């Protein structure tokens, strides 16, 4: 046993008395040993203890006529985390491959050298322990950096999680505020997951998706023949949310007429379809979302003040990605794993230089923009490492890592070549913007003669 390592717990299932001496001499000094003389004893010991390793002498444990590979699979199903070693004296066809497919970590053909078995079990057992500890660490980190599908461990996101935990179990109306792409719908779903209405319908409506004439029918429904094209009776989204949750995204885009009708629904808790004769009682929880300055809209008369106070009971702000210190690497790791797995591709990772640029990016599109970029990189980049050159030029130019800091690669740079490249780039950009060399000279604040000289120098 390696110095400093705790002994692992091992169950050896065998009824071969001849193996007991070797087990006692070779394995007992290195492991905590439990012997199981039959299958029942093995399963009983497994249910009472949590060993790291199980070694099964199949020929003495499994009764004749039993499919040994099905039996092996049953052990694995009941105890997915254990290191499972199968020993057999019978040379079955493709036994090692079939045993591993059934869930065994290794298949050994008897007789085995117990000294070699000890060294193998020590090494394999420590590898298993390291994997379990690493997974536990990842799980601990995940619990601290995620919440109902939302990823982020920053202080800003911890405040959001706490707010969601507090409002979730209630029936309170919530307004989610934040820039586009900050995850407002995810936050709404997180609230629902904590709510007594979690089993009810979740009806999401983008209030900016349709013109007002169609949005009225979408929200409140209509009766057959109530207007041209109303060929059948159709319940609205508000009505469909009965017993559940109604999520109105981009609520600031509703016109004043629709705002009035929505206010009436919220006051009366009843909805009347277009062309309907009587209102229908409904019970729903309202969650709204907006990236508009509703207070300014109220001041300008673009949003009803009474509706504003009706929906803004508990406002929760979703921070933009640029305010979420340390969350970009977590999101990148999450999305790269998700899209590589979904596409059945080898797992990719970001180089330190690429990660630095992405961490300091502006991300005007927030998490949605980051996710879309990660999906593109997962699909389009060959190899396992996403390098700086794989990032879009827009990201490189917008990154604080390229504007405020200079990234020097490990093998250095040729400063003269870099300066020439930069000068050439500014010349071409200025000419494109101005449409002429004379106009470009004005943009670059240099004399026209110097502009002509530089263009000849760079062959422009």
N, C-alpha and C positions, 0 to 999 in steps of 0.2 A: 504494500500500500504506500502511495506517495506520501512523504512527510507533509503534515499540515492539512491533509484531506480527511474529512470525516468518512467513516465507513458507511458504505451504502447498504441498504436493506435488500436481501435477496431471498426469494422463495425457490427452492429446488424441488420440483415435482418428479418423484421417481419411487418405484417400489423395488428397485434393484438393490438388495442388501450389499452386493459387491461394490457398489459405487460409494457407500457411506464412508469407507476409509479414505478414499481420495477426496471426498467432499470435506471431511474433517481435517485432513492434512493440508490441502491446497487452498480451499476456499474459505474455511471458517476463520483463519487469521486475518483475512482481508475484508470479509463481509459479515453483516449480521444475518445469520442463516436461519431460515425456517424450512423444515422438511414437510412435504405433502405427499403421502403414500398413494393417494388416488385423486381422481378428478373432483370428487365432492370435497375432499379436504383442501384442495387447491382453491376452489371457489369460495369456500368458507373463510380461509385465511385471507384471500384477497378482499373479501367484504369487511373483514375486521381490521385489516391493516392497509397501509399505503406503501407497498414496496417500490423501490426504483427499478428492480430487475426481477424477471421471472424466467427460470430455465425449466423447460418441460422435456422429460424423457418420454416421447410419444408412445413408444412400443410398450411401456409398462404402465402408462396412465390411461390411454384411450383404448376402450374395449374393441374387440374385433368387430368388423362390419361397419364401424363408424368412419365417415369420411374425415380424415385427419385435417384436411385443409378447411373444411367447413367448421370443424371444431376449433381450429386455430382462429378462424374469423370470428367465432363467437366469443373467444377470450378477448380479442382486440376490441370488439364492440363494447363489451362490458367494462374494459379497462384501457381506454385509448392512450393514456399517457405513459404506460409502463414499457420498459425495454424488454421485449419478448424474444427469447432465444429458443429455438426448437431443435431437439436432438433426436435422430432416428437411426436405427440399425438397418432399416430397409431402404435400399437404393431405389426410390421411386423415380419415375420419369419426370424430368424437369422439376424435381422436388424443390430446389432452392428458389427458382422463379415463382413457382406456384405458392410456396410458403410465404414469400414476400408479398405476393399479390393478395394473399389472405390476411396480411397484416403483421406477419412476423418480421422482426428486424434482421434476423439471421437464421439460416438453416445449416446445421452441422451434421455430418455423417459420422456415426459412432463406428469404432471406439474413438474417443477424444482424449487428447493429452490434457489432463486437468491443470497442469502448470501453464500451458499455453492458453487454456480456457480462462484461467484466473487473470492473466495479463490482458486478454481480449475484453473480459467483462469490466476490468478496472478502467480501461481506456474508453470503451463504449459507454459505460455508466457515467463517467465524468463528462463526456460529451452531452449525454442526455441531461444531466444536471445543469450544465451550462445553458442548454437550449431552454430548459424550463425556467431558469432564473432570468434569462434574457426575455422570454415571453412574458413573464410576470412583470418585469420592468417596463416592457412596452405597454402591457395592460394598465399598469399604474399611471404611466405617462398619458395614455389615451383617456383614462378617466378624468385626469386633470385638465386635458386640453381639448376635450370634445363634450358636446351636450346635445343629445337628440339629433344627431346628424350634422350639427354645427361644429366646425373645427377651429380651434384657436385657444391658446393658453395665456394670451396677453392680459394685462390688468383691465384693459378696456372691455375685453370679451367676458372676463370673469364678472364684471359688473352687469353685463347683459344677462349672463346665465342666472345670476342671483335674482334679477328682476323677473325673469321668466318663471323661475321657481316660485316666486311669491304670487304672481297673478294667475299661474296655470290652474290651480285647483278651484279658483273662484269662477263666477259667471260674469265678471267685470268686463266691460267694453275696453279694448286696448287699441291704441294707435301706435303703429310701428313707423318710425321716421328714419330716414337715411337716404344716401345717394343710391342711384341705380346700381344694382349688382352687389349690394352689401348683404343680401341674404334675408330679406324681409319675409318672403314666403316660408323659408326654412324656420325662421323664428315663430311664425304663425303656427306652423305644424308642431313645433316644439311645445307651444302653449297648449295646443289641443291634446298632445300626448300626455300631458299632466292633468287634463281636465276630466271631470265626470262625463263629459260628452265625447270621450275618446272613441267610443264605439259608434257614435252617430256620424252623419254625413259631414264631410268637409267640402264645402262648395266655394271655389275660388273664382272670382270675376275680375278681369282686368278692365277697369272702367274707361280706359283710353283706347280699347281695342275696336270699338264700334262707334259709328255716328250716333248722335243722341236719339234719333228716331228709332233706330234699331235697338239701342241700349235699353230703352224703356220696356220694350217687349222682352228683352233678354232678362232683365231684372224682375219684372212683375208678371210676366206671362200674358197670354191673351186667349180670348174665346174664339171659336171658329166663326169666320165671317166678320170679325170686328174691324178689319181693314183689308185693303187689297193685298192678296197673297197669304192671308190667314186661312189656309185650307183646312186646318185642324186645330183643336184646342191644345194649348201648350202651357204647362205650368212654368213660372219663372224661376230663376235661380234662388231668389229669396224664399219662395215657397218650398223648393227642394231642400233647403237647409233646415227645415222644420225638425226639431229634435237634435240638431247638430250645430255646426259652426259656419257662419258666412264670413268669407274673407274678401273684402273689397280693396283691391290693389289700385294704385293711382287714383284715389278717390277725389283728388283735387281737380281732375279733368272732367268731372260731372258738371253739366250746365245747371243754371239756377233752377230751371223748371224741374229737372230730375232731383235736384237737392231737396226741393219742397216736398216731392212725393216720397223720397226716402225718409225725410223727417217725419212725415205722417205715419209711415210704417213703423218707425222706431217708437213713436209716441203711443200708437194704438196697438202695437204688436199684432197687426193684421195687415193683409195685403189684398188688394182687389185687382184682378186681371183686367187688362184692356178689354172693354166690351162686357165685363162681368157686371152682374146686378148686385152682388153682395160681397163684402170682404170675408176673407178666410183667416181664422185665428192661426197664428204661427208662434213657435217657441224656438228661438235661435240665439246663439251668442255671436256678437259682432266683433270682428277684428278688422281694422283698416290699416292701410299702408300708404305712405306718400313720400315723395322727395320734393314736394312743393313747400314754399313758405306760406302755410295756410293763414298765419296771422296777418301777413302782408296782404293776402288775397281778401281776407275779411275787411281790412282797412280800406281796400279799394272797391269793395262791394262785389267782388268776384266769387265770394264764398259766404254762405249764410252764417251769421254769427251764432244763431240758435242751434244749427246743425253742428257747428264746430264744437260747441260746448257739450253737445250730446255725444259726440264720438271721441272727444279727447278727454276721456276719464282718466286713463293711465297711459301716458305717453312713454314709449321706450325708444331710445335712440340707438340705431345700429351704426357703429363707427366705421368710417371708410378704412380701407386697407392700409393707407399711409399712416394711420394713427394706431395701428395694431403691432406694436413692437414685438418682433420675434415670431410672428404668426406665419410669415411667408414660407419659411422652410417647412413648417408643419403642413401647410396646405400643399406645397409642392410634393412632399413625400406622399401625402394622402392621394393626390390626383395621379401622380405618376404610377403608383402601385395599382390604383383602380383601373386606369386605362391600359396599362401593360397586361394586367390580368384579364380584362375584358376582351382584349385583342389576341390573347394567348401568345404574347410576345415575351422574350427574355426581359427581366427586370432592368430598368435603366436607372441611372443616378446622374446628378448634376456635378460638374467640376466645381471646385471652390471658387474659381473666377466667375463662372456663370451664376453660381448661387449668390455671389456678392452683388452682381449687377441686378439680379432679380429682387434681392432683398431691399435694395435702395431705389427700386423703380417707383414711379409716380402712381401707376395703376389707376387712371381715371375711371376705368370700367370696374374697378374693385375686384372682388372674388370671382365674379363671372368672367372677367377678362383674363385673370390668372388661370382659371380652369380651362378656358378655351385654348390658351397658349400651351398649357401642359399637355392637353390632348393632342394638339398638332405636333408637338415635339416628340411625344411617345410614338406617334405613327410615322413620322417623316425622318427621324434621325436614325441612321445606321449605327450599329455598335452600342456598347453599354453605357458610354459616358456622353452626356450632353455638354458640349464645350461652348465657349464664348462665341465662336464663329457660327454656331447653330442658332443663336438668338436673333430675332428680327431686328433690322436696323432701327426701327422706331423705338424699340425697347432700349437698345444701346444708347441712342441719343438722348432719351428721356431720363435715363438712369443717373442718379446722383453719383454713382460710382464712376461714370465716365465724364461727368461734367465738373464734379468737385474733387475727384480723386483721380490719379493716374494709375492705371493697372499695368504693371510691368510683368511680362511673362518670365518664366524661370530662365529662359535662354537669352533674355535681354532684348533690346530693340536698337535699330539703326536710327538715331535721332534725325540725321539729315533726310533719310527717306521718309520718315514720319512727317517732318515739316513740309516736305515737298507734296506729300499726299494731302495734307490738310489744306495747304495753299491752293492746290488744284481743285479740291472739293469746294472751297469757298468761291473760287472764280466761276465754276460752272453753276453753282447754286444761285449766285448773284445774277448771272446772265439769264438764267431761266426765269428768275423773278422779275427782272427789269425788262427783258426782251431785247436788250441791246448792250453792247460793251460800254457805251457812254453812260447809259442808265445804271449799269452794274458798278461803274466807277463811283457814281454818287452813293450807291448803297454801301459800298466798302470804304467810302470816305478817303479815296485816293485820287490823284490827278489822272486825267484821261490818258496822258502819255505813259504813265506808269502802268495803267491798265493794259494798254496795247503791248507794252514790253512783256508784262507777265503772261499775256495770252500767247505771244510768240514763244516765250520760254517753255510753256507747257503744251504748245502745239494745239491751242484751242482756236 
